[in-house]
Amino acid sequence: MSAEIAKVLKKLDWMREHRIWPNGLRYLWTDAFGVVLLVSLYRQLGRDELLDEARWVVAEVERVLGRRRGFRIGEAADRDGQYFHYLAMWIYALSRLGEVIPACRAKAIRLVKDIHASFLIPGYGVHWKMLEDLSAPYPGFGMGALDPFHGYVVYRLADEATLANEIRQMKAIVERSYRNLAIDQDLGLGMMLWMTHFFPEEDWAGVQRIRSLATLGRMWIDPPGYFCRAPGAPAIKFAFTNFGVSLGLQAVDACPERVARLKLFFETYRSGDEYDAEAITHVMACVSSYPGEFILREKPSLAP
């Protein structure tokens, strides 16, 4: 067992003991990352209890956050509505678990069919946030700049044949928007890099990979060694978003020394706010240490 895996297992035990995750409040983004983490550990170690725990998390998410169509953002009262990018990560988690439990891949496909038409404006974009019943966009929120890319990637990974129509619709928006899209937020840059590694030969992936790495280069604060929230905001930093950047950089095999530096910095950094105890911080720290099934070195075939 590698030192990184041992560290992640220890962190999981600590989270369980303190009822942080997976036995804390449900939050779809964190649960998606956590399920992929458990699948990754199971496939590496072959320990059935890890697979059982992933299956349990899926059941709890369905019980607590599941709606007639889609999933609520989180269990807390202020986490109402549905985010497309959270749903996309849940689709990815179900797809990875579906490699072991085929019924979970079917759940991923059904979720796409349930939510896609409500979020999509064909040829234009994807609503960032919807009301909980998907009846209308959530007031005060616009379109998600990364959401068409997110949908395009996770739909293809779930089932290219069954979701061919939905993939074509997402691809049309990707093709229309990728040349002018300039991301300037840390987690968005990390997630875009992560998305590009699945289909690196595609033009959108090449453009966005180069652009994202260049922007991150302007956000690196050294010393002490972290990525700030956005260009021009050097003092603003979050642990969980840096862990997302770490995942993206590892996916495209870039800046390993900066990945190592930020991990070291955030091992002892404390923000003094709620994020110190939030599950999102600790689960994403685990993924940063052991990306596992988040990084697929054998890439899926390119669409014709």
Residue pairs with C-beta under 8 A, 6 or more apart in sequence:
1 45
4 289
4 290
5 41
5 44
5 45
5 290
7 289
8 37
8 41
8 286
8 289
8 290
9 41
11 282
11 285
11 286
12 286
14 20
14 282
15 21
15 22
15 24
15 279
15 282
15 283
16 22
16 23
20 277
20 278
20 279
20 282
21 30
21 34
21 279
21 282
21 283
22 31
22 34
22 53
22 56
22 57
22 60
24 279
25 74
25 75
25 76
25 279
26 60
26 61
26 64
26 65
26 74
26 75
27 73
27 74
27 75
27 76
27 79
27 279
27 280
28 61
28 65
28 71
28 72
28 73
28 74
28 83
28 86
28 87
28 89
28 90
29 73
29 83
29 85
29 86
29 89
29 280
30 279
30 280
30 283
30 284
31 57
31 61
31 90
31 93
32 86
32 89
32 90
32 92
32 93
33 89
33 93
33 280
33 283
33 284
33 287
34 57
34 279
34 283
35 54
35 57
35 58
35 93
35 94
35 96
35 97
36 92
36 93
36 96
36 97
36 287
36 292
36 293
36 294
37 283
37 286
37 287
37 290
37 292
38 50
38 51
38 53
38 54
38 57
39 50
39 51
39 54
39 93
39 96
39 97
39 99
39 100
39 292
39 293
40 96
40 290
40 291
40 292
40 293
40 294
41 47
41 50
41 290
41 292
42 48
42 50
42 51
42 54
42 100
43 99
43 100
43 292
43 293
44 292
51 100
51 101
54 97
55 97
55 101
58 94
58 97
58 104
58 107
61 71
61 90
62 71
64 75
65 71
65 72
65 73
65 74
65 75
66 72
67 82
67 132
67 133
68 133
69 114
69 115
69 118
69 133
69 134
70 82
70 87
70 111
70 114
70 115
70 118
70 130
70 134
71 82
71 86
71 87
71 90
71 111
72 79
72 80
72 81
72 82
72 132
73 79
73 80
73 81
73 82
73 83
73 86
80 132
81 129
81 130
81 131
81 132
81 138
82 115
82 129
82 130
82 131
82 132
82 134
83 128
83 129
84 115
84 119
84 126
84 127
84 128
84 129
84 130
84 144
84 147
84 150
84 151
85 128
85 144
85 146
85 147
85 150
85 191
87 111
87 115
88 147
88 150
88 151
88 154
89 150
89 154
90 111
91 108
91 111
91 112
91 154
91 155
91 158
92 108
92 154
92 157
92 158
94 104
94 105
94 107
94 108
94 111
94 158
95 104
95 105
95 108
95 154
95 157
95 158
96 293
97 104
98 104
98 105
98 106
98 107
98 108
98 158
99 105
105 158
105 159
108 158
108 159
109 158
109 159
109 162
109 163
112 155
112 158
112 163
112 166
113 166
115 134
116 151
116 166
116 169
118 127
118 130
118 134
119 126
119 127
119 130
119 134
119 147
120 126
120 127
120 169
120 170
121 127
121 143
122 169
122 172
123 172
123 173
123 176
124 143
124 173
125 143
125 144
125 147
125 148
125 173
125 177
126 143
126 144
126 147
126 148
126 151
126 170
126 173
127 137
127 138
127 141
127 142
127 143
127 144
127 147
128 141
128 142
128 143
128 144
128 147
129 137
129 138
129 141
130 136
130 137
130 138
131 137
131 138
144 150
145 177
145 181
145 183
145 188
146 183
146 188
146 191
146 192
146 195
148 170
148 173
148 174
148 177
149 170
149 174
149 178
149 192
149 195
149 204
149 208
150 191
150 195
151 166
151 170
152 167
152 170
152 171
152 174
153 195
153 198
153 199
155 163
155 166
155 167
155 170
156 163
156 167
156 198
156 199
156 300
156 303
157 198
157 300
160 167
160 300
160 303
167 303
171 303
174 204
175 204
178 203
178 204
178 207
178 208
179 207
181 208
181 211
182 211
182 215
183 189
183 192
183 208
183 211
183 212
183 215
184 215
184 230
184 231
185 229
185 230
186 216
186 219
186 227
186 228
186 229
186 230
186 238
186 241
186 242
186 244
186 245
187 238
187 240
187 241
187 244
187 245
189 212
189 215
189 216
189 219
189 245
189 248
190 241
190 244
190 245
190 246
190 247
190 248
190 249
191 244
191 248
192 208
192 209
192 212
192 248
193 208
193 209
193 212
193 213
193 245
193 248
193 249
193 251
193 252
193 254
194 244
194 247
194 248
194 251
194 294
195 205
195 208
196 204
196 205
196 206
196 208
196 209
196 212
196 251
196 252
197 205
197 251
197 252
197 295
197 296
197 299
198 205
198 296
198 299
198 300
199 205
199 299
199 300
199 302
200 206
200 209
200 252
200 299
201 302
202 302
209 252
212 248
213 252
213 254
213 255
215 231
216 227
216 245
216 249
216 255
218 231
219 227
219 228
219 229
219 230
219 231
220 226
220 227
220 258
221 227
221 228
221 234
221 237
222 261
224 265
225 258
225 261
225 262
225 264
225 265
226 237
226 242
226 261
226 262
226 265
226 266
226 269
227 237
227 241
227 242
227 245
227 258
227 262
228 234
228 235
228 236
228 237
229 236
229 237
229 238
229 241
230 236
237 269
238 271
238 275
239 266
239 269
239 271
239 275
239 281
239 284
239 285
240 275
240 278
240 280
240 281
240 284
240 285
242 262
242 266
242 288
243 266
243 281
243 284
243 285
243 287
243 288
244 284
245 262
246 259
246 262
246 263
246 288
247 284
247 287
247 288
247 291
247 294
247 295
249 255
249 256
249 258
249 259
250 256
250 259
250 288
250 291
250 295
251 291
251 294
251 295
259 288
263 288
263 289
266 285
270 276
275 281
287 294
